[in-house]
Amino acid sequence: MPTINVTLYGDIAHYGSGKHIAIMDIDLPDRAVIDTLLEELSLPSIERGYLFVNAVLHDAPGLYASKNDVLQNGDHVGIFSIRHMWPYQYRDGIRMSDSLKRAMEESGPMRNTYQNEN
């Protein structure tokens, strides 16, 4: 059973009993995916902004590209509130998951939010 370290930033921290930041370890079943983690947190997709796994960008607001990416024991997942945007000047050259790269090829250049309702 993998243990995932999760940090929730901004007003979604209350899903982890925090005020501005919540840090917790969550045990998930083997072969659990990002969507499993979000369900465990009861974190609605519409409140989730940028999502990183081990400092690699896995998702952007409204895109849900990496929901089926498998999590490994010891992974660190950082999830930001939809209300915390990421300045464009820091986006060029960011490391991204393969699933996010594919989704962005279909959705066009990186922007603040996407309308994909997968």
A tleap script that builds the chain and sets N, CA, C and O, in Angstrom:
source leaprc.protein.ff14SB
mol = sequence {
  NMET PRO THR ILE ASN VAL THR LEU TYR GLY
  ASP ILE ALA HIE TYR GLY SER GLY LYS HIE
  ILE ALA ILE MET ASP ILE ASP LEU PRO ASP
  ARG ALA VAL ILE ASP THR LEU LEU GLU GLU
  LEU SER LEU PRO SER ILE GLU ARG GLY TYR
  LEU PHE VAL ASN ALA VAL LEU HIE ASP ALA
  PRO GLY LEU TYR ALA SER LYS ASN ASP VAL
  LEU GLN ASN GLY ASP HIE VAL GLY ILE PHE
  SER ILE ARG HIE MET TRP PRO TYR GLN TYR
  ARG ASP GLY ILE ARG MET SER ASP SER LEU
  LYS ARG ALA MET GLU GLU SER GLY PRO MET
  ARG ASN THR TYR GLN ASN GLU CASN
}
set mol.1.N position { 0.840 -1.176 0.000 }
set mol.1.CA position { 0.000 0.000 0.000 }
set mol.1.C position { 0.890 1.245 0.000 }
set mol.1.O position { 1.604 1.493 0.972 }
set mol.2.N position { 0.853 2.020 -1.068 }
set mol.2.CA position { 1.717 3.199 -1.129 }
set mol.2.C position { 1.238 4.328 -0.211 }
set mol.2.O position { 0.039 4.533 -0.025 }
set mol.3.N position { 2.187 5.039 0.346 }
set mol.3.CA position { 1.902 6.235 1.129 }
set mol.3.C position { 2.318 7.436 0.295 }
set mol.3.O position { 3.459 7.522 -0.158 }
set mol.4.N position { 1.388 8.361 0.094 }
set mol.4.CA position { 1.606 9.544 -0.721 }
set mol.4.C position { 1.621 10.756 0.198 }
set mol.4.O position { 0.722 10.925 1.022 }
set mol.5.N position { 2.637 11.600 0.062 }
set mol.5.CA position { 2.701 12.842 0.818 }
set mol.5.C position { 2.007 13.918 -0.014 }
set mol.5.O position { 2.341 14.123 -1.181 }
set mol.6.N position { 1.045 14.599 0.591 }
set mol.6.CA position { 0.227 15.577 -0.123 }
set mol.6.C position { 0.308 16.927 0.574 }
set mol.6.O position { 0.250 17.012 1.801 }
set mol.7.N position { 0.444 17.981 -0.226 }
set mol.7.CA position { 0.352 19.341 0.290 }
set mol.7.C position { -0.730 20.057 -0.506 }
set mol.7.O position { -0.705 20.078 -1.737 }
set mol.8.N position { -1.671 20.639 0.209 }
set mol.8.CA position { -2.750 21.424 -0.394 }
set mol.8.C position { -2.480 22.893 -0.092 }
set mol.8.O position { -2.249 23.267 1.058 }
set mol.9.N position { -2.511 23.722 -1.132 }
set mol.9.CA position { -2.178 25.138 -0.987 }
set mol.9.C position { -3.399 26.017 -1.235 }
set mol.9.O position { -4.202 25.746 -2.128 }
set mol.10.N position { -3.526 27.066 -0.440 }
set mol.10.CA position { -4.606 28.031 -0.635 }
set mol.10.C position { -5.879 27.577 0.040 }
set mol.10.O position { -5.846 26.825 1.014 }
set mol.11.N position { -7.005 28.040 -0.486 }
set mol.11.CA position { -8.274 27.778 0.186 }
set mol.11.C position { -8.765 26.340 0.058 }
set mol.11.O position { -9.817 26.009 0.606 }
set mol.12.N position { -8.034 25.473 -0.649 }
set mol.12.CA position { -8.381 24.046 -0.646 }
set mol.12.C position { -7.736 23.315 0.535 }
set mol.12.O position { -7.974 22.124 0.735 }
set mol.13.N position { -6.925 24.026 1.312 }
set mol.13.CA position { -6.253 23.410 2.461 }
set mol.13.C position { -7.256 22.840 3.458 }
set mol.13.O position { -6.920 21.927 4.212 }
set mol.14.N position { -8.472 23.358 3.474 }
set mol.14.CA position { -9.461 22.835 4.424 }
set mol.14.C position { -9.820 21.378 4.136 }
set mol.14.O position { -10.341 20.694 5.016 }
set mol.15.N position { -9.550 20.888 2.917 }
set mol.15.CA position { -9.774 19.466 2.622 }
set mol.15.C position { -8.772 18.583 3.373 }
set mol.15.O position { -8.960 17.371 3.476 }
set mol.16.N position { -7.717 19.194 3.891 }
set mol.16.CA position { -6.736 18.484 4.707 }
set mol.16.C position { -6.658 19.045 6.107 }
set mol.16.O position { -5.647 18.881 6.790 }
set mol.17.N position { -7.719 19.707 6.542 }
set mol.17.CA position { -7.823 20.286 7.886 }
set mol.17.C position { -6.824 21.411 8.128 }
set mol.17.O position { -6.409 21.635 9.265 }
set mol.18.N position { -6.437 22.112 7.083 }
set mol.18.CA position { -5.547 23.252 7.226 }
set mol.18.C position { -6.281 24.544 6.921 }
set mol.18.O position { -7.438 24.534 6.502 }
set mol.19.N position { -5.586 25.665 7.139 }
set mol.19.CA position { -6.181 26.965 6.832 }
set mol.19.C position { -5.636 27.513 5.523 }
set mol.19.O position { -6.415 27.862 4.636 }
set mol.20.N position { -4.323 27.596 5.378 }
set mol.20.CA position { -3.702 28.096 4.153 }
set mol.20.C position { -2.884 27.010 3.453 }
set mol.20.O position { -2.744 27.007 2.230 }
set mol.21.N position { -2.352 26.098 4.251 }
set mol.21.CA position { -1.570 24.964 3.746 }
set mol.21.C position { -1.928 23.751 4.600 }
set mol.21.O position { -2.069 23.854 5.818 }
set mol.22.N position { -2.072 22.617 3.952 }
set mol.22.CA position { -2.283 21.365 4.678 }
set mol.22.C position { -1.290 20.342 4.142 }
set mol.22.O position { -1.164 20.166 2.930 }
set mol.23.N position { -0.590 19.672 5.039 }
set mol.23.CA position { 0.383 18.647 4.669 }
set mol.23.C position { -0.023 17.352 5.354 }
set mol.23.O position { -0.259 17.324 6.562 }
set mol.24.N position { -0.103 16.277 4.572 }
set mol.24.CA position { -0.528 14.998 5.145 }
set mol.24.C position { 0.042 13.837 4.351 }
set mol.24.O position { 0.435 13.990 3.195 }
set mol.25.N position { 0.081 12.684 4.981 }
set mol.25.CA position { 0.416 11.430 4.314 }
set mol.25.C position { -0.871 10.633 4.176 }
set mol.25.O position { -1.641 10.509 5.129 }
set mol.26.N position { -1.099 10.094 2.981 }
set mol.26.CA position { -2.317 9.337 2.704 }
set mol.26.C position { -1.926 7.974 2.150 }
set mol.26.O position { -1.144 7.879 1.205 }
set mol.27.N position { -2.472 6.928 2.742 }
set mol.27.CA position { -2.272 5.566 2.246 }
set mol.27.C position { -3.322 5.280 1.178 }
set mol.27.O position { -4.515 5.498 1.389 }
set mol.28.N position { -2.864 4.792 0.040 }
set mol.28.CA position { -3.745 4.469 -1.078 }
set mol.28.C position { -3.543 3.014 -1.479 }
set mol.28.O position { -2.507 2.427 -1.167 }
set mol.29.N position { -4.515 2.427 -2.165 }
set mol.29.CA position { -4.333 1.049 -2.640 }
set mol.29.C position { -3.243 0.975 -3.710 }
set mol.29.O position { -2.930 1.977 -4.353 }
set mol.30.N position { -2.674 -0.200 -3.895 }
set mol.30.CA position { -1.676 -0.404 -4.954 }
set mol.30.C position { -2.252 0.022 -6.294 }
set mol.30.O position { -3.440 -0.162 -6.558 }
set mol.31.N position { -1.396 0.596 -7.140 }
set mol.31.CA position { -1.763 1.058 -8.490 }
set mol.31.C position { -2.797 2.184 -8.461 }
set mol.31.O position { -3.509 2.394 -9.444 }
set mol.32.N position { -2.886 2.909 -7.344 }
set mol.32.CA position { -3.803 4.047 -7.255 }
set mol.32.C position { -3.351 5.136 -8.221 }
set mol.32.O position { -2.157 5.305 -8.471 }
set mol.33.N position { -4.307 5.861 -8.752 }
set mol.33.CA position { -4.033 6.935 -9.700 }
set mol.33.C position { -4.358 8.280 -9.048 }
set mol.33.O position { -4.915 8.328 -7.952 }
set mol.34.N position { -4.010 9.358 -9.725 }
set mol.34.CA position { -4.264 10.693 -9.197 }
set mol.34.C position { -5.740 10.878 -8.870 }
set mol.34.O position { -6.072 11.474 -7.845 }
set mol.35.N position { -6.623 10.382 -9.716 }
set mol.35.CA position { -8.049 10.511 -9.466 }
set mol.35.C position { -8.448 9.825 -8.151 }
set mol.35.O position { -9.329 10.314 -7.443 }
set mol.36.N position { -7.809 8.702 -7.823 }
set mol.36.CA position { -8.061 8.011 -6.553 }
set mol.36.C position { -7.712 8.926 -5.385 }
set mol.36.O position { -8.457 9.011 -4.408 }
set mol.37.N position { -6.586 9.604 -5.491 }
set mol.37.CA position { -6.163 10.536 -4.445 }
set mol.37.C position { -7.169 11.669 -4.294 }
set mol.37.O position { -7.543 12.021 -3.175 }
set mol.38.N position { -7.614 12.246 -5.418 }
set mol.38.CA position { -8.573 13.350 -5.353 }
set mol.38.C position { -9.885 12.897 -4.717 }
set mol.38.O position { -10.498 13.647 -3.957 }
set mol.39.N position { -10.315 11.680 -5.022 }
set mol.39.CA position { -11.522 11.134 -4.399 }
set mol.39.C position { -11.317 10.942 -2.894 }
set mol.39.O position { -12.207 11.245 -2.099 }
set mol.40.N position { -10.148 10.441 -2.509 }
set mol.40.CA position { -9.839 10.235 -1.092 }
set mol.40.C position { -9.877 11.559 -0.330 }
set mol.40.O position { -10.298 11.606 0.825 }
set mol.41.N position { -9.436 12.629 -0.984 }
set mol.41.CA position { -9.440 13.958 -0.369 }
set mol.41.C position { -10.815 14.625 -0.442 }
set mol.41.O position { -11.045 15.643 0.211 }
set mol.42.N position { -11.728 14.055 -1.236 }
set mol.42.CA position { -13.033 14.683 -1.522 }
set mol.42.C position { -12.848 16.064 -2.130 }
set mol.42.O position { -13.613 16.988 -1.855 }
set mol.43.N position { -11.818 16.189 -2.963 }
set mol.43.CA position { -11.460 17.462 -3.585 }
set mol.43.C position { -12.081 17.542 -4.979 }
set mol.43.O position { -11.629 16.849 -5.890 }
set mol.44.N position { -13.108 18.374 -5.161 }
set mol.44.CA position { -13.741 18.486 -6.477 }
set mol.44.C position { -12.774 19.041 -7.523 }
set mol.44.O position { -11.970 19.927 -7.233 }
set mol.45.N position { -12.860 18.520 -8.714 }
set mol.45.CA position { -11.982 18.961 -9.807 }
set mol.45.C position { -12.094 20.452 -10.068 }
set mol.45.O position { -11.106 21.093 -10.424 }
set mol.46.N position { -13.282 21.012 -9.895 }
set mol.46.CA position { -13.468 22.435 -10.194 }
set mol.46.C position { -12.747 23.341 -9.203 }
set mol.46.O position { -12.608 24.535 -9.470 }
set mol.47.N position { -12.288 22.822 -8.078 }
set mol.47.CA position { -11.551 23.624 -7.105 }
set mol.47.C position { -10.042 23.451 -7.224 }
set mol.47.O position { -9.279 24.182 -6.594 }
set mol.48.N position { -9.614 22.494 -8.023 }
set mol.48.CA position { -8.206 22.151 -8.140 }
set mol.48.C position { -7.552 22.930 -9.277 }
set mol.48.O position { -8.058 22.975 -10.399 }
set mol.49.N position { -6.420 23.537 -8.958 }
set mol.49.CA position { -5.645 24.245 -9.972 }
set mol.49.C position { -4.495 23.376 -10.451 }
set mol.49.O position { -4.703 22.233 -10.859 }
set mol.50.N position { -3.295 23.907 -10.403 }
set mol.50.CA position { -2.114 23.169 -10.850 }
set mol.50.C position { -1.801 22.036 -9.893 }
set mol.50.O position { -1.930 22.177 -8.677 }
set mol.51.N position { -1.386 20.903 -10.458 }
set mol.51.CA position { -1.071 19.716 -9.672 }
set mol.51.C position { 0.308 19.215 -10.088 }
set mol.51.O position { 0.567 18.971 -11.266 }
set mol.52.N position { 1.180 19.070 -9.105 }
set mol.52.CA position { 2.540 18.601 -9.330 }
set mol.52.C position { 2.730 17.260 -8.625 }
set mol.52.O position { 2.192 17.046 -7.538 }
set mol.53.N position { 3.490 16.362 -9.241 }
set mol.53.CA position { 3.928 15.127 -8.602 }
set mol.53.C position { 5.449 15.131 -8.670 }
set mol.53.O position { 6.032 15.137 -9.754 }
set mol.54.N position { 6.080 15.128 -7.510 }
set mol.54.CA position { 7.542 15.146 -7.429 }
set mol.54.C position { 8.142 16.282 -8.263 }
set mol.54.O position { 9.109 16.083 -8.997 }
set mol.55.N position { 7.552 17.475 -8.136 }
set mol.55.CA position { 7.996 18.699 -8.805 }
set mol.55.C position { 7.842 18.667 -10.330 }
set mol.55.O position { 8.444 19.485 -11.026 }
set mol.56.N position { 7.054 17.745 -10.847 }
set mol.56.CA position { 6.753 17.675 -12.278 }
set mol.56.C position { 5.282 18.051 -12.444 }
set mol.56.O position { 4.411 17.472 -11.794 }
set mol.57.N position { 5.011 19.018 -13.312 }
set mol.57.CA position { 3.636 19.450 -13.539 }
set mol.57.C position { 2.850 18.328 -14.202 }
set mol.57.O position { 3.230 17.834 -15.263 }
set mol.58.N position { 1.750 17.931 -13.566 }
set mol.58.CA position { 0.910 16.850 -14.082 }
set mol.58.C position { -0.446 17.331 -14.553 }
set mol.58.O position { -1.110 16.638 -15.323 }
set mol.59.N position { -0.875 18.510 -14.105 }
set mol.59.CA position { -2.184 18.979 -14.537 }
set mol.59.C position { -2.314 20.476 -14.383 }
set mol.59.O position { -1.616 21.108 -13.592 }
set mol.60.N position { -3.241 21.032 -15.173 }
set mol.60.CA position { -3.556 22.452 -15.154 }
set mol.60.C position { -5.052 22.602 -14.897 }
set mol.60.O position { -5.815 21.664 -15.131 }
set mol.61.N position { -5.479 23.763 -14.422 }
set mol.61.CA position { -6.886 23.953 -14.080 }
set mol.61.C position { -7.830 23.626 -15.237 }
set mol.61.O position { -7.697 24.171 -16.333 }
set mol.62.N position { -8.783 22.732 -14.978 }
set mol.62.CA position { -9.794 22.386 -15.965 }
set mol.62.C position { -9.374 21.382 -17.004 }
set mol.62.O position { -10.187 21.018 -17.855 }
set mol.63.N position { -8.136 20.914 -16.977 }
set mol.63.CA position { -7.664 20.005 -18.025 }
set mol.63.C position { -7.838 18.539 -17.657 }
set mol.63.O position { -8.243 17.750 -18.511 }
set mol.64.N position { -7.548 18.142 -16.420 }
set mol.64.CA position { -7.714 16.773 -15.934 }
set mol.64.C position { -6.953 15.754 -16.773 }
set mol.64.O position { -7.422 14.634 -16.979 }
set mol.65.N position { -5.795 16.140 -17.249 }
set mol.65.CA position { -5.014 15.312 -18.166 }
set mol.65.C position { -4.394 14.096 -17.499 }
set mol.65.O position { -4.253 13.052 -18.136 }
set mol.66.N position { -4.030 14.207 -16.254 }
set mol.66.CA position { -3.246 13.164 -15.598 }
set mol.66.C position { -4.033 12.378 -14.566 }
set mol.66.O position { -3.441 11.739 -13.696 }
set mol.67.N position { -5.340 12.412 -14.644 }
set mol.67.CA position { -6.146 11.760 -13.607 }
set mol.67.C position { -5.900 10.263 -13.528 }
set mol.67.O position { -6.165 9.656 -12.491 }
set mol.68.N position { -5.398 9.649 -14.598 }
set mol.68.CA position { -5.142 8.207 -14.590 }
set mol.68.C position { -3.664 7.858 -14.434 }
set mol.68.O position { -3.284 6.699 -14.604 }
set mol.69.N position { -2.824 8.846 -14.111 }
set mol.69.CA position { -1.405 8.579 -13.864 }
set mol.69.C position { -1.256 7.852 -12.520 }
set mol.69.O position { -1.823 8.271 -11.511 }
set mol.70.N position { -0.493 6.771 -12.523 }
set mol.70.CA position { -0.307 5.944 -11.328 }
set mol.70.C position { 0.652 6.630 -10.362 }
set mol.70.O position { 1.683 7.168 -10.766 }
set mol.71.N position { 0.294 6.603 -9.074 }
set mol.71.CA position { 1.145 7.142 -8.014 }
set mol.71.C position { 1.971 6.024 -7.401 }
set mol.71.O position { 1.526 4.880 -7.311 }
set mol.72.N position { 3.180 6.371 -6.982 }
set mol.72.CA position { 4.106 5.409 -6.386 }
set mol.72.C position { 4.332 5.745 -4.908 }
set mol.72.O position { 4.190 6.896 -4.496 }
set mol.73.N position { 4.677 4.743 -4.128 }
set mol.73.CA position { 4.999 4.943 -2.725 }
set mol.73.C position { 6.060 6.043 -2.589 }
set mol.73.O position { 7.081 6.026 -3.277 }
set mol.74.N position { 5.799 6.991 -1.695 }
set mol.74.CA position { 6.752 8.060 -1.437 }
set mol.74.C position { 6.599 9.277 -2.336 }
set mol.74.O position { 7.314 10.263 -2.152 }
set mol.75.N position { 5.680 9.236 -3.310 }
set mol.75.CA position { 5.469 10.408 -4.163 }
set mol.75.C position { 5.009 11.587 -3.319 }
set mol.75.O position { 4.311 11.421 -2.319 }
set mol.76.N position { 5.415 12.787 -3.746 }
set mol.76.CA position { 4.906 14.022 -3.146 }
set mol.76.C position { 4.003 14.686 -4.168 }
set mol.76.O position { 4.425 14.947 -5.294 }
set mol.77.N position { 2.759 14.962 -3.783 }
set mol.77.CA position { 1.789 15.620 -4.653 }
set mol.77.C position { 1.467 16.975 -4.053 }
set mol.77.O position { 1.054 17.074 -2.898 }
set mol.78.N position { 1.660 18.019 -4.848 }
set mol.78.CA position { 1.290 19.375 -4.454 }
set mol.78.C position { 0.119 19.819 -5.301 }
set mol.78.O position { 0.173 19.755 -6.529 }
set mol.79.N position { -0.945 20.271 -4.643 }
set mol.79.CA position { -2.148 20.700 -5.359 }
set mol.79.C position { -2.481 22.125 -4.923 }
set mol.79.O position { -2.556 22.431 -3.733 }
set mol.80.N position { -2.677 22.981 -5.914 }
set mol.80.CA position { -2.983 24.383 -5.661 }
set mol.80.C position { -4.455 24.666 -5.911 }
set mol.80.O position { -5.092 24.019 -6.743 }
set mol.81.N position { -4.981 25.624 -5.194 }
set mol.81.CA position { -6.343 26.084 -5.402 }
set mol.81.C position { -6.480 26.661 -6.812 }
set mol.81.O position { -5.509 27.165 -7.376 }
set mol.82.N position { -7.664 26.587 -7.368 }
set mol.82.CA position { -7.943 27.168 -8.684 }
set mol.82.C position { -7.713 28.679 -8.658 }
set mol.82.O position { -7.479 29.292 -9.700 }
set mol.83.N position { -7.779 29.268 -7.487 }
set mol.83.CA position { -7.603 30.710 -7.369 }
set mol.83.C position { -6.138 31.132 -7.260 }
set mol.83.O position { -5.845 32.320 -7.125 }
set mol.84.N position { -5.217 30.168 -7.319 }
set mol.84.CA position { -3.789 30.479 -7.295 }
set mol.84.C position { -3.209 30.192 -8.680 }
set mol.84.O position { -2.930 29.043 -9.023 }
set mol.85.N position { -3.039 31.223 -9.447 }
set mol.85.CA position { -2.522 31.077 -10.807 }
set mol.85.C position { -1.005 31.109 -10.792 }
set mol.85.O position { -0.382 31.488 -9.800 }
set mol.86.N position { -0.442 30.714 -11.880 }
set mol.86.CA position { 0.993 30.585 -12.008 }
set mol.86.C position { 1.458 31.538 -13.093 }
set mol.86.O position { 1.028 31.390 -14.237 }
set mol.87.N position { 2.311 32.505 -12.798 }
set mol.87.CA position { 2.710 33.512 -13.787 }
set mol.87.C position { 3.320 32.884 -15.043 }
set mol.87.O position { 4.107 31.940 -14.965 }
set mol.88.N position { 2.943 33.422 -16.185 }
set mol.88.CA position { 3.399 32.902 -17.475 }
set mol.88.C position { 4.917 32.837 -17.593 }
set mol.88.O position { 5.451 31.905 -18.196 }
set mol.89.N position { 5.617 33.813 -17.026 }
set mol.89.CA position { 7.065 33.854 -17.222 }
set mol.89.C position { 7.778 32.641 -16.631 }
set mol.89.O position { 8.934 32.389 -16.972 }
set mol.90.N position { 7.117 31.883 -15.751 }
set mol.90.CA position { 7.732 30.703 -15.167 }
set mol.90.C position { 7.349 29.413 -15.880 }
set mol.90.O position { 7.852 28.348 -15.520 }
set mol.91.N position { 6.490 29.477 -16.862 }
set mol.91.CA position { 5.947 28.279 -17.477 }
set mol.91.C position { 6.831 27.673 -18.558 }
set mol.91.O position { 6.831 26.455 -18.740 }
set mol.92.N position { 7.574 28.486 -19.268 }
set mol.92.CA position { 8.408 27.958 -20.353 }
set mol.92.C position { 9.446 26.986 -19.820 }
set mol.92.O position { 10.181 27.306 -18.886 }
set mol.93.N position { 9.507 25.815 -20.403 }
set mol.93.CA position { 10.509 24.837 -20.042 }
set mol.93.C position { 10.193 24.021 -18.805 }
set mol.93.O position { 11.038 23.249 -18.351 }
set mol.94.N position { 8.998 24.169 -18.245 }
set mol.94.CA position { 8.644 23.397 -17.047 }
set mol.94.C position { 8.578 21.915 -17.395 }
set mol.94.O position { 8.110 21.546 -18.472 }
set mol.95.N position { 9.042 21.072 -16.490 }
set mol.95.CA position { 8.915 19.623 -16.698 }
set mol.95.C position { 7.461 19.230 -16.541 }
set mol.95.O position { 6.804 19.616 -15.574 }
set mol.96.N position { 6.954 18.447 -17.510 }
set mol.96.CA position { 5.561 18.014 -17.497 }
set mol.96.C position { 5.481 16.509 -17.664 }
set mol.96.O position { 6.363 15.881 -18.250 }
set mol.97.N position { 4.399 15.941 -17.132 }
set mol.97.CA position { 4.145 14.519 -17.341 }
set mol.97.C position { 3.806 14.283 -18.812 }
set mol.97.O position { 3.374 15.196 -19.514 }
set mol.98.N position { 4.007 13.050 -19.267 }
set mol.98.CA position { 3.695 12.717 -20.655 }
set mol.98.C position { 2.211 12.914 -20.955 }
set mol.98.O position { 1.856 13.377 -22.039 }
set mol.99.N position { 1.347 12.569 -20.007 }
set mol.99.CA position { -0.090 12.722 -20.240 }
set mol.99.C position { -0.476 14.196 -20.370 }
set mol.99.O position { -1.355 14.532 -21.163 }
set mol.100.N position { 0.162 15.071 -19.611 }
set mol.100.CA position { -0.120 16.497 -19.735 }
set mol.100.C position { 0.413 17.024 -21.061 }
set mol.100.O position { -0.254 17.827 -21.714 }
set mol.101.N position { 1.588 16.592 -21.466 }
set mol.101.CA position { 2.123 17.015 -22.771 }
set mol.101.C position { 1.161 16.656 -23.900 }
set mol.101.O position { 0.905 17.472 -24.785 }
set mol.102.N position { 0.629 15.431 -23.868 }
set mol.102.CA position { -0.323 15.008 -24.908 }
set mol.102.C position { -1.587 15.871 -24.874 }
set mol.102.O position { -2.078 16.296 -25.920 }
set mol.103.N position { -2.104 16.124 -23.693 }
set mol.103.CA position { -3.325 16.935 -23.567 }
set mol.103.C position { -3.085 18.358 -24.051 }
set mol.103.O position { -3.960 18.963 -24.670 }
set mol.104.N position { -1.913 18.886 -23.774 }
set mol.104.CA position { -1.621 20.248 -24.206 }
set mol.104.C position { -1.420 20.330 -25.715 }
set mol.104.O position { -1.721 21.354 -26.328 }
set mol.105.N position { -0.915 19.263 -26.311 }
set mol.105.CA position { -0.813 19.243 -27.769 }
set mol.105.C position { -2.202 19.346 -28.393 }
set mol.105.O position { -2.370 19.982 -29.434 }
set mol.106.N position { -3.192 18.727 -27.763 }
set mol.106.CA position { -4.570 18.774 -28.258 }
set mol.106.C position { -5.264 20.084 -27.910 }
set mol.106.O position { -6.095 20.565 -28.680 }
set mol.107.N position { -4.934 20.668 -26.755 }
set mol.107.CA position { -5.635 21.855 -26.262 }
set mol.107.C position { -4.982 23.165 -26.648 }
set mol.107.O position { -5.575 24.226 -26.451 }
set mol.108.N position { -3.783 23.121 -27.189 }
set mol.108.CA position { -3.093 24.352 -27.556 }
set mol.108.C position { -2.157 24.820 -26.465 }
set mol.108.O position { -1.916 24.099 -25.496 }
set mol.109.N position { -1.625 26.030 -26.616 }
set mol.109.CA position { -0.631 26.544 -25.672 }
set mol.109.C position { -1.168 26.633 -24.245 }
set mol.109.O position { -2.376 26.707 -24.022 }
set mol.110.N position { -0.243 26.625 -23.289 }
set mol.110.CA position { -0.625 26.701 -21.884 }
set mol.110.C position { -1.341 28.019 -21.616 }
set mol.110.O position { -0.924 29.083 -22.072 }
set mol.111.N position { -2.428 27.915 -20.864 }
set mol.111.CA position { -3.160 29.094 -20.434 }
set mol.111.C position { -3.630 28.877 -18.999 }
set mol.111.O position { -3.363 27.827 -18.415 }
set mol.112.N position { -4.317 29.845 -18.432 }
set mol.112.CA position { -4.693 29.744 -17.022 }
set mol.112.C position { -5.698 28.661 -16.722 }
set mol.112.O position { -5.573 27.973 -15.710 }
set mol.113.N position { -6.704 28.486 -17.583 }
set mol.113.CA position { -7.706 27.450 -17.359 }
set mol.113.C position { -8.110 26.825 -18.679 }
set mol.113.O position { -7.901 27.399 -19.748 }
set mol.114.N position { -8.688 25.648 -18.589 }
set mol.114.CA position { -9.165 24.893 -19.743 }
set mol.114.C position { -10.618 24.532 -19.502 }
set mol.114.O position { -11.085 24.534 -18.363 }
set mol.115.N position { -11.329 24.223 -20.571 }
set mol.115.CA position { -12.739 23.893 -20.455 }
set mol.115.C position { -13.000 22.410 -20.638 }
set mol.115.O position { -14.158 22.005 -20.745 }
set mol.116.N position { -11.958 21.584 -20.677 }
set mol.116.CA position { -12.118 20.141 -20.858 }
set mol.116.C position { -12.791 19.552 -19.636 }
set mol.116.O position { -12.259 19.675 -18.533 }
set mol.117.N position { -13.936 18.919 -19.790 }
set mol.117.CA position { -14.694 18.387 -18.646 }
set mol.117.C position { -14.580 16.863 -18.562 }
set mol.117.O position { -15.572 16.211 -18.233 }
set mol.118.N position { -13.433 16.272 -18.839 }
set mol.118.CA position { -13.269 14.816 -18.775 }
set mol.118.C position { -13.435 14.304 -17.380 }
set mol.118.O position { -13.328 13.100 -17.148 }
savepdb mol mol.pdb
quit
